[in-house]
Amino acid sequence: MNSSKIGVLLANLGTPDEPTTPAVKRYLKQFLSDPRVIDLPRWKWLPILNFIVLPKRSPKVAHAYQSIWTENGSPLLAISRQQQSIIQKYFDVKGKNIVVELGMSYGNPSMQSAVDNLIAQGVEKIIVLPLYPQYSSSTTASVFDAFAKALTAHKKVVPFEFIHSYHDNPLYIQALANSIELADDELLLFSFHGIPKRYETEGDFYASHCRETAKLVAEKLGLTEKQWFLSFQSRFGDEEWLQPYTDETLANFPSQNVKKVAVICAGFSADCLETLEEIAEENRENFENAGGESYRYIPALNANADHIQALVKLIESKI
């Protein structure tokens, strides 16, 4: 076996350090200042962000984080650390000279710290795995930007592989299918994070990747077209985003005689604010208040064994 040391960088969005207004404000400022996330001209957007969005939004988001915070901190960070640890143990048991680091596009642990740690440990190659199955310029590309920026601190830029997406990877599709058990009269709703509709028209792969993932999982489960539906959540601002919208879809379902739903957020590799608060809590209320009878949130794949196996195989394909 080649004895050269390989670094694996697991990358995700990030999370505030604490569920407090100041910590959330710091996190949102970094997140929403990224042109990949909000691509308005800086002269126009930054005053809106600093004087309107952050003062108004930070306390609300902090309150939402408080409802899901655990003794281990943010669910996203705790689960991501668990994924990192299990993948590291897998390679250790295999006797492979591989070191796994976790880096976030925003917040801590930072992408810079992850890259610094890998370089300090003498890796001769880095495999970057953004934990976003479906590519989006607002997520996957932001990881690439952060990774490239982190490399500027080093004269020694080692070769690297960047995993673009895995929306149709058979092991990932199977892991999703394995996590779903439907009652005969339940409709399966795939809720993906939204992006502005304009991004799709400008060439972003995201919407097509989401639709392909949902289609493949539905086929794997043997579902008919009437047994599943796809929608997009978490829209922000006044611009049109990918439709149909999850909140409106769930509020309208009961009037369309859809009284029982199971919701899966197949674009999230780990449970987080958008799944645990927005989908499991807030949208449950939307559905039930509209007359829905049964609502189930299907947890993200998190550290499930078949999910870890899918991630490991993606990494091994680049070694």
Secondary structure, DSSP 8 states (H G I E B T S, - for coil): -----EEEEEEEEEE-SSSSHHHHHHHHHHHHT-TTT--S-HHHHHHHIIIIIHHHHHHHHHHHHHHH-BTTB-HHHHHHHHHHHHHHHHHHHTT--EEEEEEEEEESSBHHHHHHHHHHTT-SEEEEEES-SS--TTTHHHHHHHHHHHHTT-S----EEE----TT-HHHHHHHHHT----TT-EEEEEEE--BHHHHHTT-SHHHHHHHHHHHHHHHHT--GGGEEEEEE---SSS-BSSSBHHHHHHHGGGGT--EEEEE-TT-SS--HIIIIIIIIIHHHHHHHTT--EEEEE---TT-HHHHHHHHHHHHTT-
